Amino acid sequence: MTKRNTDPMSISDALGKFVSKNKLQKGIDKVDVSNAWFALNPAFKTYTTSVKLDRDTLFINLSSSVFREELSYGKEKILQRLNEELGRDIVKKLVLR
């Protein structure tokens, strides 16, 4: 039986320890990336059919080929804005389908 730690700790520190101990960061990143994608532009909600983060690659399925073509010209800018929104470099590559 282990002794309980009674030292005071902030909620943010406790949650940080819980997330790292249970290896939940990847799942949290997936949700954060999806939210950041939709926060970049209101039109993304209309044309996006799925958002999937696999390691450092973000896969975006779009329902409009014209919109996909338009976005493909600004991939670097989108990556920069996404990572800026997230506060750290999570996404290294963007794949538009």
Secondary structure, DSSP 4 states (H G I P E B T S, - for coil): -PPPP-S---HHHHHHHHHHHTT-HHHHHHHHHHHHHHHH-THHHHHEEEEEEETTEEEEEES-HHHHHHHHTTHHHHHHHHHHHHTS----EEEE-
